[in-house]
Amino acid sequence: MAKQDKPSSSSPSATADTAAPGADAPDFSAASDSPATPAIEGLNLTDHFLIAMPNMLDPIFGGTVVYVCEHHAGGALGMIVNRPTDMTMDVLFERLDLELEISPHAHLPSGPVMFGGPVQVERGFVLHAPNDMHAAYSSTLTVSDDVALTTSRDVLEAVAEGRGPGRLIVTLGCAGWAAGQLEDEILRNGWLTVKADPAILFDTPIEARFAAAMHLLGIDPNRLTGDVGHA
């Protein structure tokens, strides 16, 4: 299962220590390390969904969909995208002391902040569509043409000022795997894998994301058993 210590130094979250539980405001400080180059040979699940198999009884990952932001020979980094927390986006903005400075008629991010995984649970991660209208944020990993991961506060400051990405998911914490760990879990039928669809990330209701990810594989989740294998 995904390790619960800090991800490898290649991930965009690796330079910050895990904050103590109960901290008032999530950490959106910048991280400076560059992502590692994906392995030339072997499995690369960057920009894929991991879909938990029914036989995964882990209380954290059972029933989840994980979006993989980075996968290379040194390990993997991803975010659970279908497990909401009790914190809403407006509460998050209040805790970060971000005052909304945009028109009340403008589109604001709504809904809950997501639980991204057991690593660095007081640190914030923002999955978002690339925003051509604004300069690059101080700590952003471009995952694909449709998805970027930012770990610095400036992306939410941009949202508060009305110039940030319109499509985004904010998570507290992430999921990290050591070298070979994710591959081993897949071989043990812990996960199904499929190329990610950004519409599921940004446009699909949280409660429907698991079934929607399954449907990318042509699988009815109601008929899934633990013996299906992996894609």
Buried (B, 14 or more C-beta within 10 A) or exposed (E): BBBBEBBBEBBBBBBBEBBEEEEEBBBBBBBEBEBBEBEEEEEBBBBBBBBBBBEBEBEBBEBBBBBBBBBBBBBBBBBBBBBBBEBBBEEBBEEBEBEBEBEEEEEBBEEBBBBBBBBBBBBBBBBBBBBEEBEEBBBBBEBEEBBBBBBBBBBBBBBBBEBBBBBBBBBBBBBBBBEEBBBEBBEEBBBBBBEBBBEBBBEBEBEEBBBBBBBBBEBEBEEBEEEBEBB
